[in-house]
Amino acid sequence: MTVPDILAPQIDRHKAAITRYNLSRPVRLALEAGLFASETSFLDYGSGRGGDVKQMKKQGYTCSGWDPFYSPDPPPSPADIVNLGYVINVIENMGDRREALIKAWELTRKVLIVAAQVTLADINKGTVIYGDGIVTNRKTFQKYYEQEELKIYIDQLLGVDAIPVALGVYFVFRDPVEAQLFRLSHFRSRASTPRVRACIKLFADHQELLVPLMSFMTKRGRLPRQSELPEAEEINAEFGNFRRAFQVILQVTEAEEWEAITKTRRQDLMVYLALCQFTRRPKFAEFAPEIREDILGLFGTYKQALLEADEMLHSLGNSQVIREICLQSRIGKKSANHLLVHISALRSLDPLLRLYEGCASQTIGRLDEANVIKFYLQKPKIAYLFYPDFDINPHPVLQTSMEINLSNLHVTYRDYSHEDKLSILHYKDALVTPDYPLYEKFAKLTRQEQDWGLLDNWPSISDRAIWLQCLADNCVILKGYQLSWRKDADPYKIKLLRAAVQYRRKIMH
């Protein structure tokens, strides 16, 4: 029952401010996203006790904070990046809430960060419903948004297309072109510049001049315009034009590798253009100049690029297509119901899977600490999983998950930390790419566990209790990433187990 206005409780908004000794999640995400440069100015609008301002000043940024209770003077001044972190959800008056968001946007030169609490669990325990939020026992107000509700609120009030970067956190760019480049950067696949496999005098004499051209081709998948490469004048003087210079590069590298890079960059652009369908596709003239050149260089026309992007997006409606791509993926751990992939390997996946994940992350946002993505094979769902000790623990425990139903964008959050049955990971090497820093360590342990017969019943040992029992039954101790025999085990049993290990190694390798 809603409390009548005449009986409305006194709301102490300032009590919602907490003391921070580390950066808040939205500001940390902005730093990790590369939004800050050395000269970037920062304003924390609704700074509370000033924790973010103190932390950012320690990192050398020009900072200021404003809060109506803790820091009312001087009035806030415009800044490149403005943080409105967990402010609108503690304002009980809808008019004041609107005013705070609008004022923060007016003060923003480049990027506004908006963060608010979102509905994830049963939030009404021990609370009284008031307005469109709740009043806590400390007489503070909390407005809990659905993720989509929060985006719609920001977009409609400011007339923008807010970009979700995590659950409850959005970036709003003042310049639409900067927003395009930020979105596109999230869908650029990894690619390495092809190695020089031959040596000819012409290339050797001008290698320093040709390397920037090779780097540009690797990044964009096309030849540059004159204004896009600082070395253009020197290259033209020596070779006549970029095309002739690239012919020299082709004489010392593999043409197939460059063709693969061009194909990859086309796919990256198709994924980006397909996802633009969920907001508003820019007109061709509205794109950043470099994106326009990419479209023309890789597709010929904008119309052709949109046609191929729409075909890719349309194919996502066929669940069998997604299932087959998951099953054929060279990366990830497969089971009958899902494909698990480390988030670092996302850019190496098939473009359709990257588009599929993008439908979730660019609409809802990712669980920001998530390090594993689960693609469901039987349902239109994606889950983001968080294993706190992924690199340290050989078999890390699942702590939290966020599941997104792509048919209705319903979000389900779950905390496993207090549950009796704990889920752990095996085959970590399968989740990452070979260039992952700890890949060899992961792969060596997997091979050893296979040789020792510990992974024969893989589905059941994902339960930590069953896995520990498996180790005990096989007289094994796991210390770090190394297996060893228990010294107190029956010697005869150890002898039989050793013989089994030798046999498996013989038939498997």
C-alpha positions as CSV (number, residue, x, y, z in Angstrom):
1,M,0.0,0.0,0.0
2,T,1.4,3.4,-1.0
3,V,1.8,5.9,1.9
4,P,-0.6,8.9,1.3
5,D,1.3,12.2,0.6
6,I,-0.1,13.7,3.8
7,L,1.6,11.0,5.8
8,A,4.8,11.0,3.7
9,P,7.8,10.3,5.9
10,Q,10.7,12.7,6.2
11,I,13.4,11.6,3.8
12,D,17.1,12.1,4.8
13,R,18.7,11.9,1.4
14,H,22.2,12.7,2.7
15,K,22.2,9.6,4.9
16,A,22.3,7.4,1.7
17,A,25.9,8.6,1.0
18,I,28.5,6.1,2.0
19,T,32.1,6.5,2.8
20,R,34.3,5.1,-0.1
21,Y,37.9,4.1,0.2
22,N,38.0,2.8,-3.4
23,L,36.6,4.1,-6.6
24,S,32.9,3.5,-7.2
25,R,31.9,1.0,-9.8
26,P,30.7,3.5,-12.5
27,V,33.9,5.6,-12.2
28,R,36.1,2.5,-12.3
29,L,34.3,1.3,-15.4
30,A,34.9,4.7,-17.1
31,L,38.6,4.5,-16.3
32,E,38.8,0.9,-17.6
33,A,37.0,2.0,-20.8
34,G,39.7,4.6,-21.5
35,L,37.4,7.6,-21.3
36,F,40.0,9.5,-19.2
37,A,43.0,11.2,-20.6
38,S,45.6,13.2,-18.6
39,E,43.9,16.5,-19.3
40,T,40.3,15.2,-18.7
41,S,38.4,17.2,-16.1
42,F,36.0,15.3,-13.8
43,L,32.9,16.4,-11.8
44,D,31.2,14.1,-9.3
45,Y,27.6,15.6,-9.3
46,G,26.0,14.4,-6.0
47,S,29.4,13.5,-4.6
48,G,28.2,12.5,-1.2
49,R,31.2,12.3,1.2
50,G,33.6,12.8,-1.7
51,G,35.3,9.4,-2.0
52,D,35.5,9.3,-5.8
53,V,36.9,12.9,-6.0
54,K,39.6,12.0,-3.5
55,Q,40.6,8.8,-5.4
56,M,40.6,10.5,-8.8
57,K,42.8,13.4,-7.4
58,K,45.3,10.8,-6.2
59,Q,45.5,9.6,-9.8
60,G,46.3,13.1,-11.0
61,Y,43.0,14.1,-12.6
62,T,41.5,17.6,-12.4
63,C,38.5,16.9,-10.1
64,S,35.7,18.6,-8.3
65,G,32.6,17.4,-6.4
66,W,29.3,19.0,-5.6
67,D,26.7,17.7,-3.2
68,P,23.7,19.7,-1.8
69,F,24.4,18.5,1.7
70,Y,28.1,17.8,2.0
71,S,29.7,20.2,-0.6
72,P,27.1,22.8,-1.6
73,D,29.7,25.5,-2.3
74,P,31.0,26.5,-4.7
75,P,28.3,25.7,-7.3
76,P,29.2,23.0,-9.8
77,S,31.2,23.9,-12.9
78,P,31.1,22.1,-16.3
79,A,33.5,19.2,-16.8
80,D,34.5,16.8,-19.6
81,I,33.2,13.8,-17.6
82,V,30.4,14.1,-15.1
83,N,29.4,11.3,-12.8
84,L,25.8,11.0,-11.6
85,G,26.5,7.8,-9.6
86,Y,23.7,6.4,-7.5
87,V,22.0,9.8,-7.1
88,I,18.7,9.6,-9.0
89,N,17.7,6.5,-7.1
90,V,17.9,8.2,-3.7
91,I,15.7,11.2,-4.7
92,E,12.1,10.5,-3.7
93,N,10.6,13.5,-5.5
94,M,10.2,12.7,-9.2
95,G,10.6,16.4,-10.2
96,D,13.8,16.7,-8.3
97,R,15.0,13.5,-9.8
98,R,14.4,14.8,-13.3
99,E,16.1,18.1,-12.4
100,A,19.2,16.3,-11.1
101,L,19.6,14.3,-14.4
102,I,19.0,17.3,-16.6
103,K,21.4,19.5,-14.6
104,A,24.2,16.9,-14.7
105,W,23.8,16.6,-18.5
106,E,24.0,20.4,-18.9
107,L,27.3,20.3,-17.0
108,T,28.7,17.6,-19.2
109,R,31.1,18.5,-22.0
110,K,31.9,14.9,-23.2
111,V,30.5,12.0,-21.3
112,L,27.9,11.7,-18.5
113,I,28.0,8.6,-16.4
114,V,24.6,7.6,-14.9
115,A,24.4,4.8,-12.4
116,A,21.4,3.7,-10.3
117,Q,20.3,0.7,-8.3
118,V,18.4,-1.9,-10.4
119,T,16.0,-4.6,-9.4
120,L,17.8,-7.9,-8.9
121,A,16.3,-9.6,-5.9
122,D,13.6,-9.3,-3.2
123,I,14.2,-5.7,-2.2
124,N,11.0,-5.2,-0.1
125,K,11.9,-7.1,3.0
126,G,11.4,-4.9,6.1
127,T,10.6,-1.8,4.0
128,V,7.6,0.4,3.4
129,I,6.5,1.2,-0.2
130,Y,6.6,4.9,-0.9
131,G,6.1,6.6,-4.3
132,D,7.9,4.5,-6.9
133,G,10.6,3.2,-4.5
134,I,11.1,2.2,-0.9
135,V,11.9,3.9,2.4
136,T,14.6,2.2,4.4
137,N,14.8,2.0,8.1
138,R,17.4,4.8,8.1
139,K,14.7,7.1,6.5
140,T,16.5,7.2,3.1
141,F,14.8,6.6,-0.2
142,Q,15.8,4.0,-2.8
143,K,14.3,3.8,-6.3
144,Y,15.0,0.4,-7.8
145,Y,14.9,0.4,-11.6
146,E,14.5,-2.4,-14.1
147,Q,17.5,-2.1,-16.4
148,E,15.4,-1.3,-19.5
149,E,13.3,1.1,-17.5
150,L,16.5,3.0,-16.5
151,K,17.7,3.3,-20.1
152,I,14.3,4.5,-21.3
153,Y,14.2,7.1,-18.5
154,I,17.6,8.5,-19.5
155,D,17.0,8.4,-23.2
156,Q,13.6,10.1,-23.1
157,L,14.5,12.7,-20.6
158,L,17.8,13.7,-22.3
159,G,16.9,12.8,-25.9
160,V,20.0,10.5,-26.2
161,D,20.9,6.9,-26.8
162,A,22.6,5.9,-23.5
163,I,25.1,3.0,-23.8
164,P,24.8,0.3,-21.1
165,V,28.2,-0.8,-19.8
166,A,27.1,-2.8,-16.8
167,L,24.0,-3.5,-14.9
168,G,22.7,-0.2,-13.8
169,V,25.5,1.8,-15.4
170,Y,25.3,3.9,-18.6
171,F,27.6,6.2,-20.5
172,V,25.9,9.1,-22.4
173,F,28.2,10.8,-25.0
174,R,27.7,14.4,-25.9
175,D,29.1,13.8,-29.4
176,P,27.2,11.0,-31.3
177,V,30.3,10.3,-33.3
178,E,32.3,9.6,-30.1
179,A,29.5,7.2,-29.1
180,Q,29.7,5.4,-32.5
181,L,33.5,5.0,-32.1
182,F,33.1,3.7,-28.5
183,R,30.4,1.2,-29.5
184,L,32.5,0.0,-32.5
185,S,35.6,-0.5,-30.4
186,H,33.7,-3.1,-28.5
187,F,33.2,-5.2,-31.6
188,R,36.7,-5.1,-33.1
189,S,38.2,-8.5,-33.3
190,R,41.7,-9.3,-32.5
191,A,44.1,-9.4,-35.4
192,S,47.8,-9.6,-35.7
193,T,49.9,-8.0,-38.4
194,P,51.1,-10.8,-40.7
195,R,54.8,-11.8,-40.2
196,V,57.4,-10.9,-42.8
197,R,58.3,-14.3,-44.3
198,A,60.6,-13.2,-47.0
199,C,63.3,-10.6,-47.6
200,I,63.6,-8.3,-50.6
201,K,65.8,-5.3,-50.8
202,L,62.9,-2.8,-51.6
203,F,61.0,-3.8,-48.4
204,A,64.2,-3.9,-46.3
205,D,65.2,-0.4,-47.4
206,H,61.8,1.1,-46.6
207,Q,60.6,-1.1,-43.8
208,E,60.3,1.8,-41.3
209,L,58.1,3.6,-43.8
210,L,55.9,0.5,-44.6
211,V,55.3,-0.7,-41.0
212,P,52.7,2.1,-40.3
213,L,50.8,1.1,-43.5
214,M,50.8,-2.6,-42.4
215,S,49.5,-1.5,-38.9
216,F,46.7,0.5,-40.5
217,M,45.7,-2.4,-42.7
218,T,45.6,-4.6,-39.7
219,K,43.4,-2.2,-37.7
220,R,41.0,-1.2,-40.5
221,G,41.2,-4.0,-43.1
222,R,41.5,-1.4,-45.9
223,L,44.0,1.0,-47.4
224,P,44.0,4.5,-45.8
225,R,43.0,7.8,-47.2
226,Q,45.8,10.3,-47.6
227,S,44.8,12.2,-44.5
228,E,44.6,9.1,-42.3
229,L,48.3,8.2,-42.4
230,P,51.0,10.7,-41.2
231,E,53.6,9.0,-43.5
232,A,51.4,9.5,-46.6
233,E,53.6,12.1,-48.3
234,E,56.8,10.0,-47.8
235,I,55.1,6.8,-49.0
236,N,53.7,8.6,-52.1
237,A,57.1,10.1,-52.9
238,E,58.8,6.7,-52.8
239,F,56.1,4.4,-54.2
240,G,53.6,6.6,-56.0
241,N,50.6,5.6,-53.9
242,F,49.4,3.3,-51.1
243,R,48.4,0.5,-53.4
244,R,51.8,0.2,-55.0
245,A,53.4,0.3,-51.5
246,F,51.1,-2.5,-50.4
247,Q,52.2,-4.6,-53.4
248,V,55.7,-4.5,-51.9
249,I,54.3,-5.7,-48.5
250,L,52.5,-8.6,-50.3
251,Q,55.8,-9.8,-51.7
252,V,57.1,-10.4,-48.2
253,T,53.9,-11.6,-46.4
254,E,51.1,-14.0,-47.1
255,A,48.2,-12.6,-49.1
256,E,45.8,-15.0,-47.4
257,E,46.5,-13.5,-44.0
258,W,45.6,-10.0,-45.3
259,E,42.4,-11.4,-46.9
260,A,41.5,-12.9,-43.5
261,I,42.0,-9.6,-41.8
262,T,39.8,-7.8,-44.3
263,K,37.1,-10.4,-43.9
264,T,37.3,-10.1,-40.1
265,R,37.0,-6.3,-40.3
266,R,33.9,-6.6,-42.5
267,Q,32.4,-8.9,-40.0
268,D,33.2,-6.5,-37.1
269,L,31.4,-3.7,-39.0
270,M,28.4,-6.0,-39.8
271,V,28.0,-6.8,-36.1
272,Y,28.1,-3.1,-35.2
273,L,25.6,-2.1,-37.9
274,A,23.3,-5.0,-37.0
275,L,23.2,-3.8,-33.4
276,C,22.4,-0.2,-34.5
277,Q,19.0,-1.6,-35.5
278,F,18.1,-1.8,-31.8
279,T,18.4,2.0,-31.4
280,R,18.6,4.2,-34.4
281,R,20.7,3.6,-37.4
282,P,22.6,6.7,-38.3
283,K,22.4,8.1,-41.8
284,F,25.6,7.6,-43.7
285,A,26.6,11.2,-43.3
286,E,26.2,11.0,-39.6
287,F,29.0,8.4,-39.2
288,A,32.5,9.3,-38.1
289,P,34.7,9.9,-41.2
290,E,36.8,6.8,-40.5
291,I,33.6,4.6,-40.2
292,R,32.3,6.0,-43.5
293,E,35.6,5.1,-45.2
294,D,35.4,1.6,-43.6
295,I,32.0,1.1,-45.1
296,L,33.0,2.2,-48.6
297,G,36.3,0.4,-48.5
298,L,34.9,-2.9,-47.2
299,F,31.4,-3.0,-48.7
300,G,31.4,-0.5,-51.6
301,T,28.1,1.1,-50.5
302,Y,26.2,1.8,-47.3
303,K,23.2,0.0,-48.8
304,Q,25.3,-3.2,-49.3
305,A,26.7,-3.0,-45.7
306,L,23.2,-2.7,-44.3
307,L,21.9,-5.6,-46.4
308,E,24.6,-7.9,-45.2
309,A,24.2,-6.7,-41.5
310,D,20.4,-7.3,-41.7
311,E,21.0,-10.8,-43.1
312,M,23.3,-11.6,-40.2
313,L,20.8,-10.2,-37.6
314,H,17.9,-12.1,-39.2
315,S,19.8,-15.4,-38.9
316,L,19.8,-15.0,-35.1
317,G,16.1,-15.8,-35.1
318,N,17.0,-19.4,-36.0
319,S,17.9,-21.1,-32.7
320,Q,19.3,-24.1,-34.7
321,V,21.9,-21.8,-36.3
322,I,23.1,-20.6,-32.9
323,R,23.2,-24.1,-31.6
324,E,25.3,-25.3,-34.5
325,I,27.8,-22.4,-34.3
326,C,28.2,-23.1,-30.5
327,L,28.8,-26.8,-31.2
328,Q,31.3,-26.0,-34.0
329,S,33.2,-23.3,-32.0
330,R,36.9,-23.9,-31.7
331,I,36.8,-21.9,-28.4
332,G,34.9,-22.8,-25.3
333,K,33.9,-25.7,-23.2
334,K,30.8,-27.5,-24.7
335,S,28.1,-29.5,-23.0
336,A,24.7,-30.8,-24.1
337,N,23.1,-27.5,-23.0
338,H,25.6,-24.7,-23.2
339,L,28.9,-23.3,-24.4
340,L,31.2,-21.6,-21.8
341,V,33.7,-19.0,-23.0
342,H,36.0,-16.7,-21.0
343,I,35.2,-13.1,-21.6
344,S,38.7,-12.4,-22.9
345,A,38.0,-14.8,-25.9
346,L,34.8,-13.0,-26.9
347,R,36.5,-11.1,-29.8
348,S,37.8,-14.4,-31.2
349,L,34.4,-16.0,-31.5
350,D,32.3,-16.5,-34.6
351,P,30.8,-13.1,-35.6
352,L,27.3,-14.5,-35.1
353,L,28.0,-15.4,-31.5
354,R,29.5,-11.9,-31.0
355,L,26.3,-10.4,-32.4
356,Y,24.2,-12.7,-30.2
357,E,26.2,-11.5,-27.1
358,G,26.0,-8.0,-28.3
359,C,22.2,-8.2,-28.3
360,A,22.4,-8.7,-24.6
361,S,25.3,-6.5,-23.6
362,Q,24.4,-3.5,-25.7
363,T,20.7,-3.6,-24.5
364,I,21.1,-4.6,-20.9
365,G,24.8,-4.5,-20.1
366,R,27.1,-7.1,-18.7
367,L,27.6,-8.1,-15.1
368,D,30.6,-5.9,-14.7
369,E,32.8,-8.4,-12.8
370,A,31.8,-11.3,-15.0
371,N,34.6,-13.3,-16.5
372,V,32.8,-16.2,-18.2
373,I,29.9,-16.1,-20.7
374,K,27.4,-19.0,-21.0
375,F,25.6,-19.4,-24.3
376,Y,22.6,-21.6,-24.0
377,L,22.1,-24.1,-26.8
378,Q,18.4,-24.9,-26.3
379,K,17.0,-21.5,-25.2
380,P,17.5,-17.9,-26.3
381,K,19.5,-17.0,-23.2
382,I,22.9,-15.8,-22.3
383,A,24.4,-15.7,-18.8
384,Y,27.3,-13.8,-17.4
385,L,29.2,-15.7,-14.7
386,F,31.6,-14.5,-12.0
387,Y,34.4,-16.7,-10.7
388,P,36.4,-14.5,-8.3
389,D,39.6,-16.6,-8.4
390,F,39.6,-17.6,-12.1
391,D,43.3,-17.2,-12.6
392,I,44.5,-18.2,-9.1
393,N,42.3,-21.2,-8.3
394,P,42.7,-24.2,-10.6
395,H,39.0,-25.0,-10.1
396,P,37.3,-21.6,-9.2
397,V,33.9,-21.5,-7.5
398,L,31.0,-19.7,-9.2
399,Q,29.9,-16.8,-7.0
400,T,27.3,-14.8,-9.0
401,S,25.5,-15.0,-12.3
402,M,23.2,-12.7,-14.4
403,E,21.0,-14.5,-16.9
404,I,19.4,-12.6,-19.8
405,N,16.4,-14.0,-21.7
406,L,16.8,-12.6,-25.2
407,S,13.2,-13.2,-26.1
408,N,11.9,-10.7,-23.5
409,L,15.1,-9.2,-22.0
410,H,14.2,-10.4,-18.5
411,V,17.2,-10.3,-16.2
412,T,17.7,-12.9,-13.4
413,Y,20.5,-12.4,-10.9
414,R,21.7,-15.1,-8.5
415,D,24.3,-15.2,-5.7
416,Y,25.7,-18.6,-5.0
417,S,28.0,-17.7,-2.2
418,H,25.7,-19.0,0.6
419,E,24.4,-22.1,-1.2
420,D,25.3,-25.7,-0.1
421,K,26.0,-26.9,-3.6
422,L,29.0,-25.0,-5.1
423,S,29.7,-25.2,-8.9
424,I,33.3,-25.2,-10.0
425,L,35.1,-25.0,-13.4
426,H,37.2,-27.7,-15.2
427,Y,38.9,-27.5,-18.6
428,K,39.8,-23.8,-18.1
429,D,42.2,-24.0,-21.0
430,A,39.2,-24.6,-23.3
431,L,37.5,-21.3,-22.2
432,V,40.4,-19.1,-23.3
433,T,42.6,-18.6,-26.4
434,P,46.2,-19.9,-26.7
435,D,47.5,-16.3,-26.2
436,Y,45.9,-16.0,-22.8
437,P,48.8,-15.5,-20.3
438,L,48.0,-18.6,-18.2
439,Y,46.9,-20.8,-21.1
440,E,49.8,-23.2,-20.8
441,K,49.4,-23.6,-17.1
442,F,45.7,-24.4,-17.5
443,A,46.3,-26.8,-20.4
444,K,49.1,-28.7,-18.5
445,L,46.7,-29.3,-15.5
446,T,43.9,-30.5,-17.8
447,R,46.2,-33.0,-19.5
448,Q,47.4,-34.3,-16.2
449,E,43.9,-34.6,-14.8
450,Q,42.8,-36.5,-17.9
451,D,45.8,-38.8,-17.6
452,W,45.0,-39.5,-14.0
453,G,41.4,-40.3,-14.8
454,L,39.9,-37.5,-12.8
455,L,37.8,-36.0,-15.6
456,D,36.1,-39.2,-16.7
457,N,32.8,-38.1,-15.1
458,W,33.0,-34.5,-16.1
459,P,29.3,-33.3,-15.5
460,S,29.1,-34.6,-11.9
461,I,32.5,-33.2,-10.8
462,S,31.3,-29.6,-11.5
463,D,29.9,-30.0,-7.9
464,R,32.8,-29.1,-5.6
465,A,31.9,-31.7,-3.0
466,I,31.8,-34.5,-5.6
467,W,35.1,-33.2,-7.0
468,L,36.8,-33.3,-3.6
469,Q,35.5,-36.8,-3.2
470,C,36.9,-37.8,-6.6
471,L,40.3,-36.6,-5.5
472,A,40.1,-38.6,-2.3
473,D,38.9,-41.7,-4.1
474,N,41.9,-41.5,-6.4
475,C,44.4,-40.8,-3.6
476,V,45.3,-37.4,-5.2
477,I,46.2,-34.1,-3.7
478,L,45.9,-30.9,-5.9
479,K,48.3,-28.2,-4.8
480,G,48.1,-25.2,-7.0
481,Y,48.3,-26.4,-10.6
482,Q,50.1,-29.7,-9.7
483,L,48.7,-33.1,-8.9
484,S,50.5,-35.5,-6.5
485,W,49.8,-38.8,-4.8
486,R,48.7,-38.9,-1.2
487,K,51.6,-40.1,1.0
488,D,49.2,-41.8,3.5
489,A,47.4,-43.8,0.8
490,D,47.6,-47.7,0.4
491,P,50.8,-48.4,-1.6
492,Y,49.2,-51.2,-3.5
493,K,46.3,-48.9,-4.6
494,I,48.8,-46.2,-5.6
495,K,50.6,-48.9,-7.7
496,L,47.4,-49.8,-9.6
497,L,46.5,-46.1,-10.1
498,R,50.0,-45.4,-11.5
499,A,49.7,-48.2,-13.9
500,A,46.3,-46.8,-15.1
501,V,47.9,-43.4,-15.6
502,Q,50.6,-44.9,-17.8
503,Y,48.1,-46.8,-19.8
504,R,45.9,-43.7,-20.4
505,R,49.0,-41.7,-21.5
506,K,49.9,-44.4,-23.9
507,I,46.5,-44.6,-25.6
508,M,45.8,-40.8,-25.4
509,H,49.1,-39.4,-26.6
